[in-house]
Amino acid sequence: MLHFHYRKGYAGNHLQEEAPMLHCFVQETLYRKPFTGSGSESQRGRFMNQLKQIRESLGVSQEGLARRTRSITTRTVRNAEDGKRVTNDTATQILEALNVLLTEHSRPTVTLNDLGLTLY
């Protein structure tokens, strides 16, 4: 169906034809679904507590960890601890900051899988 509307331009009044509206359907991106284990604590919950446990065991606040990264805010650290999805770059920055802190405290470093962050 074509729609017409009256439009006044600098060259005078004229009738302009509007192109038909095309609808596009975009396939929704599939993300990992959270694990809902049968035990009292899900695997996701155990991992998200792992990040928080490491941070707290180092005596560092969410803000302190965020300041150790290149560009992450305190809210992003909190979201990562809450099990919300983060980008690979964000996860890598958190990992690098944690590993620097762990090294400063003479503790073994961790891997990205150890943190169990939910990635995009």
Buried (B, 14 or more C-beta within 10 A) or exposed (E): EEEEEEEEEEEEEEEEEEEEEEEEEEEEEEEEEEEEEEEEEBEBBBBBBBBBEBBEEBEBEBEBBBBBBEEBBBEBBBBBBEBEBBEEEBBBBBBBBBBEBBEEEEEEEBEEEBBBBBEE
